[in-house]
């Protein structure tokens, strides 16, 4: 690994240490203000540090207040750093409509970060994220095979109905 890759790898390591403090307002040190976070289906894209930190992370921290994320594998090549690992946490409050269990869960993820240098400032500019939401459902007690069969048996319009009407 060259000097640039080591520096990018360390930036992600430092950002993870800050994320594991489970509080908002600390990401600006690691991310450019105009960053883009491409989240998984069900969460979507967050444009800008405010949208990422306040619209996504705040709710995530609320649902998983004691989470600790650790990469099992992290690679750096050029301006990109990739990692995969687990966040171990208590599922304390509902998340994405999934009722909280109060139990410990292990949430798998995969990240691809793009690092930029702008006017001598070295920060993260972009992140492509995969979160194993089906794994969260399974740990919350859902039979994921039944969930997928149910979803697959319905047309998209079925899910556009108001809450309380679906399944009637």
N, C-alpha and C positions, 0 to 999 in steps of 0.2 A: 504494500500500500504506500503510495506516494504522500508527500506533505499535504497536498490539497485534499486527498481522501481522508487522511488522518484528521485534518482540521474540520471537515464536514462531518465525519463520524463523531467527533467530540462535541460539535454543535448540537447534534441530535441527542447525545448522551446528557448534555447539560439541560436541554429542553425537557427531556424525560424526568430528570430530577425535579424540575420546577412543576411539571404536570402532576407528579406524584404528591405534591403538597396539597392538592385538591382544593385550590382556591382560584378565583378568577383574578384578572388584572396583572398576571405575571408573564403572559405570552408575548407581549410587545418587545421584550428583550431578545427573543429568538426568531420572531416572524416580522417580515415587512408589513406595514399597515395595509397594503393592497394584496395581501396573500390570498390564495384560493385553496380551499379545502374541499376536495371532491369526495363526499361521503357516500355510503352505500344507499341503496333503495330504502325508503322509509325515513331517511334523514336528509339526504340531498346535499347540494353544493352550498357552501358558505363562502361568501365573498367579503374579504376584509377582516381584519383582526377583531373588530367589534362584533360582527355577526358570528364569527367562529367562537369567540370567548364568551359572549353574553347570550347568544341565541342557541348555541349548541352545548358548550362546556358547562354552563351554569346548570342546565337541566340534567346533564349527565352526572355532574358532581352531586346534585340533589338526590338522584336515584341511587348512586353508588358512592357514598361519602368516604369510604375507607379504601377505595381502589388503589392498587399498586400495579403498574404496568412494567413488565420486563420483557425485553426482546430475548428470544432464544437464539435467533440468528440475526446478525446485522452485517450488511455488506455496503461498502462505499466504492463507487466508480465514477470518476469525473465529478460532475455536479450533482450526482444522484446518490442518495443513501436509501437502502431498503432494509426493512426489518419485519420480523414476524415473531409473535410471542403471545403472552397471556396477560390479561388483567385479572387479578384475583380480588374479589370484592364481596361485600354483602349487598344483596338486592333489596335495598331498604325502602324504596318508593317506586311507584309505577313508572314505567319507561316505555315510550312508543305504544301506549295502550296495553302493555303487558303488565298484569298485576304483580306487584312485588311479593316476594316470598319470605323475606326476612332471613333467608339462608345465604350461605357462602356460595358463590358461583365462580367459574373460571371462564372468562370471555376471550375467545381467540380473536386475533386481529392480524392484519398485514398492512404495512405502510410503505409508500414510495414518496420520498421527499426530494424536492429539487431546491438546491442551494444557489443563491446568487450573491454576487459582489457588486454593490452599487456605491460609487463614490467612497470607496474604502470601507463600506459597511458590509459585513458578512452575515447573512441571515437566511432563513427559510422563506421561499416564495410560493411554493406549491406543495400539496400533499394529496396523494391518491390513497384512499383508505378502504379497506374491506373489514367489516366487523361481522362476526358469525352470529347474526341475529337469530337464526334458526337454532343454534346451540343454546342461546339464552332461553328461547321458548322451551326447548327440551328440558333444561335444568329447572324451569319454572313448572314442570309437570305436564307439559303438553306432549301428546303423541304426534311428533312432527309428520310422520307418514300420513296420519289421519288429517292433520291440518292441511297438508299439501293436496291430498285427494279432495278435500272439501273445497279448497280454493280453486283447484283445477276443474271442478264440476260446475262452477258458476261463471256466467259471463261477467265481463268487467262492470257492466251496468248494475249488477247486484250489489257491488261494493260502494256504489255511489249513493245508495239510499241513506237516509238519515239514521243515526244511531237509534237502536230500538226497533227499527223496521226490518233490519237484516235478519233473515232466517224465518220470518213470519210466513 
